[in-house]
Amino acid sequence: DKCDQDLCAGLSCANGGTCESIGPGKLVCHCPSPFTGPLCQNDPCTGQTCSGNGNCVVIGTDWECDCPATFDGTECEIDICSKCQNSVPCVVNPNNPNGKHFCDCSGTLFSGEYCQHQTGSVCDG
């Protein structure tokens, strides 16, 4: 009725949400997907920090972290370059379209994702 419409005029549902009166003085926001919360103020990225190293991006009704090139993991929690061992360089991977970095073991006596395994010694050969 008119009174309920006036109450809804005072409630601001965010992100395209619509107000409905569900009883005397009781209002609710109906939120379009993917928004949630009492006022439709939350999206899937609400509360996602990406470990402070990346940016949360809404993908449909879900989220993912867009990590900078030196970070990896679901929430950008892996600092790729800090994991390189044995003083090997951390370089851009030319085969990765995202430009992710990797530990470059080439020309060293080490192997493994982080060059953590010794594969020979300076006395070999």
LINWO-V202862 format. One record per backbone hydrogen bond with DSSP energy under -1.0 kcal/mol. NH is the residue of the N-H (numbers start at 1). CO is the residue of the C=O. Records with the same first field share a line. If there is no record, write none. Layout:
NH->CO + CO
This chain:
5->1
6->2
7->3
8->4
9->5
10->7
11->8
14->39
17->14
18->30
20->28
22->26
26->23
28->20
30->18
35->32
36->42
40->37
42->36
46->43
48->45
52->49
53->50
55->66
57->64
59->62
62->59
64->57
66->55
71->68
72->78
76->73
78->72
80->70 + 78
83->80
85->114
88->85
91->102
93->100
96->93
99->96
101->69
102->91
104->89
108->105
111->117
115->112
117->111
119->109
124->121
